Amino acid sequence: MKNIKLIASIFFVSLLLACSQDDSDTGFFDNADAPANISALFTITQNNSGLVTIAPHGEGIVSYEVFYGDATVESVTLAVGQKTTHTYAEGQYNVKIIATGINGKTTEAILPLTVAFVAPENVAVTIIPATGDTFTIGVTATADFETYFEVWYGEDPSQTPVQFNEGQTVNHTYAAIGTYAVRVVAYSGGVATTEVIQNVTISNPVTLPITFENATLNYQFSDFGNAATSKVANPDISGINLSANVGKSIKTAGAEVWAGTTIVLDSPIDFSTLTKFRVKVWSPAVGVTVKMKIENLNNGDINHEVDQVTTVANAWQYLTYDFGTVNTANSYSKVIFFFNFGTNGSGDTYYFDDIRQTDGAEPKTLPLTFESTTLNYGFGDFGNAFATRIANPQSNGMNTSAFVAQVVKNAGAEVWAGTAITLTEPIDFSSFQKIKIKVWSPAAGIPVLLKLENSSNTGINTELSATTTVANAWQELTYDLTGINNNNNYQNVVLFFDFGTNGTGATYYFDDVKLSN
């Protein structure tokens, strides 16, 4: 115990002596070295944001002053162990760090910093063919670390690139068939880029159906036996054929009994599901034999032919050819027509159009009159609306036809309830771009929405609304579709009665859906 007390006393005296020394003695601090070994750790965020973290290091330091080295005027003061962040553009910079020691002495260091953005990664380019237009494509792209894209379509070497952002689709229409290198460059925030090149082949094949409406397609007719065939404007826009263009074949005076014309398809005919053909034909006489023949591309001995006879004169009619017994093991790429087969030519002119495969059923095309006793109109109802073909219960006024379509919008039916009819072939808007429909409604002020859809892709659609102005009487509603894209192949006709309102059990009628100008 005595030893412990002695040690404590000595420590206490020593402390008193130390405290009694002159406080003005700062020689220790004054003689301290200036800060040394100044450096910094630069960490760049890998997202092309330009965000850099600066962590200064050194010896004998109490604080740092950091100058970023770009256009930023203000500096930042950091304590030992602190960091600072700063956003840079891509480039090279001199970061200045002034380190201050315990005695106020400073040391300055200039540290080089390079900010380089990474090139875009995972670049994916998608080329989308336009529906119904073999010369037009859409280009879209995605990537990581990109800011925007540029595309060159490969058609014009002096083309100014088209800029677009992720999520956008840019379209281009080529002037001619061929294979083109579509070049897409993805840009980051700086000089780093990534390039993708994809080849796109633009073709304009002659395939079924043949409608003669493609302005860029070369419909080549190979005539024989002194027949003369060409594509012309439709001379008789009426009845079942309202299209703008048709095929014309003249069996010149003295032409061979077997005179005709050949159309070569760019791919063989597919008989896997449909083995019949339907053709619109215009003849100056009744009883004219129109032979249709199909041939192998390279061997004319491989063929199959069917005859049909016209039943009307100076008007369009459908001729249906049944190739159900054709040998499907063979390939057929030639379609051949012989007008007035078996008779020498006398200078008569014939027209033909819309050569297409069919199941042989009665075609469901505009106008829809609901007068056929054999046609299955196939109403596609939805939203708790129901449509049927019935005898006209309101045979008066402007509509005294025998049959009409009835639509009942049941109580509680969806606001979008309606019915759809899928036509046998797309509507041809080449000559007429308005649709008229006779409608009977129990009230005036009822909106009747007409929607047209591509049957293969209902996302391709257009719609217009018209409003009834009379109650309990027939009236004709007109839907003006001027400027409609005929290449979209609208085949579904969809009607919504009292669109936007839930069903009340009301009954509506419609009839005579037709093209008009």
BELCOR-V389718 format. One record per residue. N is the residue number from 1. PHI is phi in whole degrees, 0 to 359 (* if undefined). Layout:
N:PHI / N:PHI
This chain:
1:* / 2:298 / 3:296 / 4:299 / 5:296 / 6:295 / 7:298 / 8:298 / 9:294 / 10:299 / 11:299 / 12:293 / 13:293 / 14:299 / 15:296 / 16:296 / 17:294 / 18:296 / 19:287 / 20:274 / 21:288 / 22:288 / 23:293 / 24:281 / 25:278 / 26:249 / 27:303 / 28:299 / 29:289 / 30:299 / 31:272 / 32:294 / 33:290 / 34:292 / 35:307 / 36:225 / 37:53 / 38:284 / 39:209 / 40:206 / 41:262 / 42:261 / 43:240 / 44:257 / 45:291 / 46:272 / 47:223 / 48:61 / 49:275 / 50:80 / 51:281 / 52:241 / 53:259 / 54:247 / 55:239 / 56:289 / 57:222 / 58:172 / 59:238 / 60:68 / 61:237 / 62:246 / 63:200 / 64:232 / 65:242 / 66:249 / 67:252 / 68:287 / 69:89 / 70:253 / 71:285 / 72:291 / 73:278 / 74:290 / 75:260 / 76:228 / 77:257 / 78:236 / 79:280 / 80:301 / 81:93 / 82:274 / 83:231 / 84:225 / 85:239 / 86:207 / 87:261 / 88:247 / 89:281 / 90:296 / 91:159 / 92:244 / 93:223 / 94:250 / 95:272 / 96:259 / 97:237 / 98:253 / 99:261 / 100:248 / 101:269 / 102:293 / 103:258 / 104:89 / 105:292 / 106:235 / 107:226 / 108:252 / 109:226 / 110:253 / 111:244 / 112:285 / 113:229 / 114:248 / 115:253 / 116:235 / 117:278 / 118:283 / 119:291 / 120:304 / 121:238 / 122:54 / 123:286 / 124:234 / 125:250 / 126:240 / 127:252 / 128:245 / 129:293 / 130:282 / 131:294 / 132:76 / 133:223 / 134:286 / 135:261 / 136:247 / 137:233 / 138:244 / 139:238 / 140:222 / 141:208 / 142:225 / 143:193 / 144:265 / 145:67 / 146:265 / 147:248 / 148:193 / 149:235 / 150:228 / 151:231 / 152:246 / 153:272 / 154:83 / 155:264 / 156:238 / 157:301 / 158:264 / 159:299 / 160:283 / 161:298 / 162:262 / 163:270 / 164:205 / 165:254 / 166:301 / 167:98 / 168:264 / 169:239 / 170:251 / 171:251 / 172:214 / 173:247 / 174:278 / 175:272 / 176:210 / 177:289 / 178:148 / 179:252 / 180:236 / 181:268 / 182:273 / 183:250 / 184:241 / 185:247 / 186:262 / 187:253 / 188:266 / 189:285 / 190:226 / 191:276 / 192:289 / 193:226 / 194:227 / 195:243 / 196:231 / 197:240 / 198:233 / 199:275 / 200:234 / 201:257 / 202:260 / 203:232 / 204:226 / 205:288 / 206:275 / 207:225 / 208:283 / 209:284 / 210:259 / 211:245 / 212:66 / 213:260 / 214:280 / 215:290 / 216:260 / 217:269 / 218:270 / 219:278 / 220:273 / 221:255 / 222:257 / 223:275 / 224:210 / 225:71 / 226:78 / 227:270 / 228:228 / 229:237 / 230:202 / 231:269 / 232:221 / 233:293 / 234:301 / 235:279 / 236:220 / 237:281 / 238:196 / 239:57 / 240:275 / 241:232 / 242:254 / 243:287 / 244:279 / 245:229 / 246:216 / 247:268 / 248:238 / 249:231 / 250:257 / 251:266 / 252:299 / 253:304 / 254:83 / 255:300 / 256:300 / 257:297 / 258:257 / 259:299 / 260:185 / 261:214 / 262:239 / 263:245 / 264:262 / 265:277 / 266:274 / 267:212 / 268:299 / 269:292 / 270:264 / 271:260 / 272:294 / 273:236 / 274:238 / 275:240 / 276:239 / 277:239 / 278:236 / 279:228 / 280:273 / 281:229 / 282:239 / 283:231 / 284:282 / 285:209 / 286:277 / 287:81 / 288:273 / 289:281 / 290:242 / 291:269 / 292:243 / 293:229 / 294:241 / 295:224 / 296:294 / 297:299 / 298:248 / 299:226 / 300:294 / 301:287 / 302:267 / 303:205 / 304:206 / 305:223 / 306:220 / 307:256 / 308:223 / 309:235 / 310:292 / 311:241 / 312:227 / 313:242 / 314:56 / 315:203 / 316:283 / 317:213 / 318:271 / 319:245 / 320:247 / 321:246 / 322:263 / 323:255 / 324:297 / 325:261 / 326:294 / 327:280 / 328:286 / 329:286 / 330:268 / 331:251 / 332:233 / 333:235 / 334:250 / 335:245 / 336:235 / 337:238 / 338:238 / 339:269 / 340:54 / 341:300 / 342:93 / 343:233 / 344:295 / 345:292 / 346:232 / 347:91 / 348:289 / 349:246 / 350:234 / 351:232 / 352:214 / 353:196 / 354:50 / 355:277 / 356:214 / 357:281 / 358:210 / 359:271 / 360:91 / 361:290 / 362:303 / 363:293 / 364:256 / 365:228 / 366:284 / 367:281 / 368:265 / 369:249 / 370:63 / 371:267 / 372:288 / 373:269 / 374:245 / 375:281 / 376:269 / 377:286 / 378:55 / 379:295 / 380:257 / 381:274 / 382:204 / 383:72 / 384:77 / 385:252 / 386:223 / 387:242 / 388:212 / 389:268 / 390:222 / 391:295 / 392:298 / 393:277 / 394:232 / 395:282 / 396:198 / 397:59 / 398:275 / 399:224 / 400:250 / 401:293 / 402:285 / 403:229 / 404:217 / 405:259 / 406:248 / 407:235 / 408:254 / 409:263 / 410:301 / 411:302 / 412:84 / 413:300 / 414:299 / 415:297 / 416:257 / 417:298 / 418:184 / 419:216 / 420:227 / 421:236 / 422:265 / 423:285 / 424:294 / 425:216 / 426:299 / 427:292 / 428:262 / 429:264 / 430:293 / 431:250 / 432:238 / 433:231 / 434:234 / 435:240 / 436:248 / 437:222 / 438:277 / 439:229 / 440:241 / 441:228 / 442:285 / 443:209 / 444:278 / 445:79 / 446:269 / 447:286 / 448:240 / 449:269 / 450:254 / 451:235 / 452:246 / 453:229 / 454:286 / 455:292 / 456:274 / 457:215 / 458:292 / 459:291 / 460:269 / 461:205 / 462:211 / 463:212 / 464:217 / 465:243 / 466:229 / 467:238 / 468:293 / 469:241 / 470:227 / 471:243 / 472:57 / 473:202 / 474:284 / 475:214 / 476:253 / 477:263 / 478:244 / 479:244 / 480:270 / 481:251 / 482:306 / 483:89 / 484:299 / 485:279 / 486:292 / 487:285 / 488:281 / 489:53 / 490:285 / 491:234 / 492:265 / 493:254 / 494:241 / 495:237 / 496:238 / 497:270 / 498:52 / 499:299 / 500:95 / 501:232 / 502:297 / 503:296 / 504:239 / 505:92 / 506:291 / 507:246 / 508:232 / 509:229 / 510:215 / 511:197 / 512:49 / 513:279 / 514:216 / 515:280 / 516:201 / 517:240
